Amino acid sequence: MTLVRPVEYTVVRLPYFSGDSRPDVVGTCGVGESAMLADGTVGAVRIEDFFTEAAANALHAFVSTGVVFERDDIGETKRASRASRTGELPDDPIRTTSDGSHGEAEDALAIFGSDWFIENLSRWIGVPLRVLRPSTPYRLVAGDYIDPHDDYPAPEYRLSVACNLTPNSDSNEGGETYVGLVDAVEEYDGDDFFPLKRWRLKSGESTLQPVFNSLLLLPLSSAHAHAVRRVASGSRYSITTLYGDAVVKE
């Protein structure tokens, strides 16, 4: 069964992060590589040096040694681990390996839900945004991958932000992100009681290498999908947050 929905909106301009009221843990936020798709829209934009060097290193140390991970495999389309939480709700606290404060790492993690960050994202997308799925650390080890998907369960979802925390010395060992236009979405029978989906991309997708202390801003629509190639060795750490319309439409 093929399920391709119409395009709901497009993003064609590059972002800019204001220096006004910039939090202390935030770096220079330079706009780096972008992936422009064949339809003229933005598939992904990299924001480099998003955190200060100290904050980025603290956040990497936290996710690599201080977070408890659990497997998050989905059929044959996803092999990964995500941060475990202390309860069943998606915004319950992340489970850590030790009690107490994690200082600058917690300040850095809080940026993704801050007014400053959301206001800058809202200006770029062109509509007021809010967090729809809270910031979640992910870990991919050798053999892990994430097949194409759109992070778009409903029209109010607008943007996925992935913070890359993989040291640059490991960036040639797989785990690249690639984005492209959707050719078709097919349902297939999974191991559970509900069907799973498999996205197939048109030719000409764009690939972006992992860069430490950078963000990938991925505008969401049914026409776009993104994925992570199989990791060859080592571990890949990232933090993903999903944003959507601040006003719920009836």
NORDAFEN-V725945 format. One record per residue. RES is the residue in one small letter. NEAR is the number of other ideal C-beta (glycine too) atoms within 10 Angstrom. Layout:
((RES | NEAR) (RES | NEAR))
This chain:
((m | 9) (t | 9) (l | 12) (v | 14) (r | 13) (p | 7) (v | 14) (e | 14) (y | 14) (t | 14) (v | 21) (v | 10) (r | 10) (l | 13) (p | 18) (y | 11) (f | 21) (s | 11) (g | 9) (d | 8) (s | 9) (r | 16) (p | 16) (d | 9) (v | 21) (v | 20) (g | 19) (t | 13) (c | 19) (g | 12) (v | 14) (g | 14) (e | 14) (s | 16) (a | 22) (m | 14) (l | 20) (a | 13) (d | 13) (g | 8) (t | 18) (v | 21) (g | 26) (a | 23) (v | 22) (r | 21) (i | 23) (e | 17) (d | 18) (f | 24) (f | 26) (t | 18) (e | 10) (a | 13) (a | 23) (a | 23) (n | 18) (a | 20) (l | 27) (h | 20) (a | 14) (f | 24) (v | 22) (s | 15) (t | 10) (g | 16) (v | 23) (v | 14) (f | 19) (e | 10) (r | 12) (d | 17) (d | 12) (i | 16) (g | 16) (e | 13) (t | 18) (k | 18) (r | 20) (a | 20) (s | 19) (r | 16) (a | 20) (s | 16) (r | 17) (t | 11) (g | 9) (e | 6) (l | 9) (p | 10) (d | 12) (d | 12) (p | 10) (i | 22) (r | 15) (t | 16) (t | 9) (s | 7) (d | 5) (g | 6) (s | 7) (h | 18) (g | 11) (e | 20) (a | 21) (e | 14) (d | 18) (a | 27) (l | 23) (a | 13) (i | 21) (f | 20) (g | 15) (s | 14) (d | 9) (w | 15) (f | 23) (i | 19) (e | 14) (n | 20) (l | 21) (s | 18) (r | 15) (w | 18) (i | 21) (g | 11) (v | 14) (p | 13) (l | 22) (r | 15) (v | 17) (l | 20) (r | 16) (p | 17) (s | 19) (t | 19) (p | 24) (y | 22) (r | 21) (l | 24) (v | 15) (a | 14) (g | 11) (d | 22) (y | 17) (i | 20) (d | 19) (p | 22) (h | 18) (d | 20) (d | 17) (y | 21) (p | 12) (a | 8) (p | 15) (e | 19) (y | 19) (r | 25) (l | 20) (s | 23) (v | 20) (a | 22) (c | 25) (n | 27) (l | 27) (t | 24) (p | 16) (n | 13) (s | 9) (d | 18) (s | 17) (n | 12) (e | 16) (g | 20) (g | 28) (e | 17) (t | 23) (y | 18) (v | 22) (g | 24) (l | 18) (v | 21) (d | 14) (a | 13) (v | 19) (e | 14) (e | 13) (y | 12) (d | 10) (g | 14) (d | 9) (d | 9) (f | 6) (f | 7) (p | 12) (l | 16) (k | 18) (r | 15) (w | 21) (r | 15) (l | 18) (k | 15) (s | 8) (g | 9) (e | 18) (s | 17) (t | 12) (l | 21) (q | 15) (p | 25) (v | 18) (f | 18) (n | 23) (s | 26) (l | 27) (l | 26) (l | 22) (l | 24) (p | 22) (l | 25) (s | 20) (s | 16) (a | 23) (h | 29) (a | 27) (h | 26) (a | 20) (v | 25) (r | 15) (r | 15) (v | 24) (a | 12) (s | 12) (g | 16) (s | 20) (r | 23) (y | 24) (s | 22) (i | 22) (t | 19) (t | 23) (l | 20) (y | 25) (g | 22) (d | 18) (a | 15) (v | 10) (v | 8) (k | 6) (e | 3))
